[in-house]
Every structure is written in structure tokens, then in C-alpha cells.
Amino acid sequence: MNNGSWMNLQANKGNFKVQEKLLDLEGDVDIVNEQGYELKTDTLHIEINKKIATTDSIVHGQGVAGTIKSKGAVFDGNAKISTFHGPVFVTVYLPAKEPAE
């Protein structure tokens, strides 16, 4: 992320390989970004140079758009695509309708 945005990552354990720029997080991994989205999983592998994060653990997510639960995921920061592996369960929050006049 070179656009000035922030992301907070927490976990029970972590291993950072500085030269390779690899970060492995394990145990109650919690990710929150500035837009208010939160993801929780048990493990997360991050390739910092490639801007890719992967997990084969159950993922629980929530934010202003809804909620998601999946069995693993790939987050590609370059393509700005998140791919969730199945089974996937999604709840989408639709905007409230304006009352008719």
C-alpha cells in the first residue's frame, strides 16, 4: 500500500523474514483497514513485495457492505482483488430505500 492508507494486523504469533519480505501470522489473526473492514482467520501468509496475502484457514469478514465467511482466501493488492474459497457464505447490506412521496 503506497497510497497513504493504513491496515492494522494482529496475531498471537508472527514470523517476519526481513530479507525475503515475508510475514507469517498465526493464531487469532485480526486485520482491520481504514475503511472499517475487518477480517479474522487463524493463519495468514503475506508476500510484501508482491502485495499478496493467502490463507487456507476459515475467514470471517465484516464491513459496511456486509459479511463473509469462507474456507480460505487470496488477497491481491496489485490487482485489488480478493478471492474467497468455498464454501462461501455472504450477506450483503443493501442501501435503505427512500420513502415514496
Secondary structure, 3 states (H helix, E strand, C coil): CCCCCCEEEECCEEEEECCCCEEEEEEEEEEEECCCCEEEEEEEEEECCCCEEEEEEEEEEEECCEEEEEEEEEEECCCCEEEECCCCEEEECCCCCCCCC
